[in-house]
């Protein structure tokens, strides 16, 4: 299992576990994080935007140009912003910490 900590907009830490190969978006949705993922991982929206803790950011595979383009449309973007649909869990990411942006809303009502 790969452990992930989600930090909510109000600062609460929520622990989750996923399996290698699983997308971070799915892990967050499974525990009720407000990650809408409207395009279902097709990089056609930015509703799964997360902010990766600085100490973890460089451990991720680089963002594709399409992901960078979608992040340009996201609210509250920072230098360590990523789309959670593009983060694939691996053993090397055990302990990953990401923050949910304050502007995040899940209009699908999960």
HELIX and SHEET records of a PDB file:
HELIX    1   1 UNK A   24  UNK A   30  1                                   7    
HELIX    2   2 UNK A   54  UNK A   57  1                                   4    
HELIX    3   3 UNK A   65  UNK A   71  1                                   7    
HELIX    4   4 UNK A   84  UNK A   86  5                                   3    
HELIX    5   5 UNK A   91  UNK A   93  5                                   3    
SHEET    1   A 5 UNK A  13  UNK A  18  0                                        
SHEET    2   A 5 UNK A   2  UNK A   7 -1                                        
SHEET    3   A 5 UNK A  96  UNK A 100  1                                        
SHEET    4   A 5 UNK A  49  UNK A  52 -1                                        
SHEET    5   A 5 UNK A  81  UNK A  83 -1                                        
END                                                                             
